[in-house]
Amino acid sequence: MNSLSFQLKGSVVTAIVLELYRYSRADFSAELEAKVRQAPMFFHQTPVVISLEKLEADAQSIDFPELIALCRDFGLRPMAFKGAPAALNDDLQDTGLVLIPAGQGGRAAVPETAPAAAPEPEVVVRTVVEEKLVHRPSKIITRPIRSGQQVYAEGSDLIVMAAVSEGAEILADGHIHVYGPLRGRALAGVRGDVQARIFCQSLEAELVSVAGNFKLSDSLRELTWKAPAQVYLLDDTLHVGAL
């Protein structure tokens, strides 16, 4: 019988990054409502990291408790601020949310906890430091991935030989290949690899994302739906095209 009360383990949870450029209650509320209306179930209880890295210099007088409350009103759950200017640190500390330095962590997935006794392993992005990349075999999944399941290929590509059901989630630091219908959520390049791509035989996804840039099913239906497709970044814009 284990005598310990708990253990700390490394984990990955999907989090949306909300890049804030400027803020007014009316505009923010209207824009967030329109976005959430596109996929209410996806945004319900979704963790959010609020990035202030691109906040305009004249937009730093913000009621942060009000901002957090608005996010929660629409079902989002703010968990941290990222890349805050030093002048805002005191105001942000009062909110009780975690403060993440600029450039730390992936955009689409952030670490939940890390083992206390060991340093966090270095994560090397392919496009930045090619010579230090540790090559790992691709993670291959041969069974269907069912609703509620999550599969993560850390430091490698993910190959799924079966269907990905609605409500399931697949993540990879590299590319994602799906040889059955892709109906759930697929997030490639979750540690920031902008060269990562998603390839699938039948695009029916709730969400696709590359390096934190994502599209929801409503947008995908207007592009390449129920057909072979690839998803990739070009000039910081997410593209979906025929395969």
Secondary structure, 3 states (H helix, E strand, C coil): CCCCCCCCCCCEEECEEEECCCCCHHHHHHHHHHHHHHCHHHHCCEEEEEECCCCCHHHCCCCHHHHHHHHHHCCEEEEEEECCCHHHHHHHHCCCCEEECCCCCCCCEEECCCCCCCCCCCCCCCCCCHHHCCCCCCEEECCCECCCCEEEECCCCEEECCCECCCCEEEECCCEEEEEEECCEEEECCCCCCCCCEEEEEECCCEEEECCEEEEHHHHCCCCCCCCEEEEEECCEEEEEEC
